[in-house]
C-alpha cells in the first residue's frame, strides 16, 4: 500500500492530497533507518516501519502494526499503528511582539 493512502485510511491525515503534500514538503520522515530518510508518497509501507509526521500543530512518531485491506471504521483505525511519541507545537511560539 502507498504511504499517502495509508496515512489517509488510518486517519492520521484527513485527505490523500494533504498526505501527498506533506511528503513533498518533507514533513514525513522514515526514522527507523540510518540515516533518516524523507518519505515519498508513492513508497510502499511495511509492518514495523516507523515514521515521523510533522503536522500544523503537532509532531507524531508512529510504528506501523498492520496494513488495512480496505478503509477501516473510525473506531478501528488505531489498530493499524502504534503512537510512539506526540508533541504539541505552539504555532505562536516564534512570534515576538
Protein Blocks (a to p, Z undefined) as FASTA:
>chain_A
ZZklmmmmnomambfklmmmmmmnopaccfkbccdddddfkbccdehiacddddfkbccd
dddfbdcfbdcdfklmmmmpccfbdcdddfklmpcZZ
